[in-house]
Amino acid sequence: MEKDGSADVAVYVVWSSQVGGKERNVGKAAEMVPDRRARHYWDGGQLVGKAFQPLLKTPDAAWDVWMLFDKGVRWEGASPPRPAWWEHQLRGMPEELLLDGERFAAKASSLKR
């Protein structure tokens, strides 16, 4: 995000209750993603993660995942849209999709804007 200051980039950070997270922790946690384009949301019921679980095939509600979507993609209806690319920091998931910051940034740069 530091390398691309484009207004065409939207960042949605969804914080949830895995590993004991609480809504009151969001303010401090949001400091990790200080970019002006980032919007932070609390999802105590893990609804977003549960919606992405079957799509990403995570063992539980998807969390600690990083997803990229083409410009113009909208979540309409009950099922979320399929990401153009995604990576994770989860145990028991494919190692080839383990978060790699440089690769993720390259994939983000290659998306249609």
CORHU-V332304 format. One line per field, one symbol per residue. phi: phi as a letter, one per 30 degrees, with the letter a starting at -180 (. if undefined). psi: psi as a letter, one per 20 degrees, with the letter a starting at -180 (. if undefined). A space follows every 10 residues. Layout:
phi: ???
psi: ???
This chain:
phi: .ddbceddcc bccccbcdhi dbedddeddd ddbdedddcc bcbddhdddd ddeddciddb edahcbbcbd eidbdbjdcd ddddaabbbc diceddcdeb eddddddddd ddb
psi: hhhojpiipp pooopajqkj qqhiiggghh iimiphippp qpmhjkgghh highgilqha pprlqoqpqq qipqopahpr qpqhqqrrlq qjrphijppo gggggggghi qp.
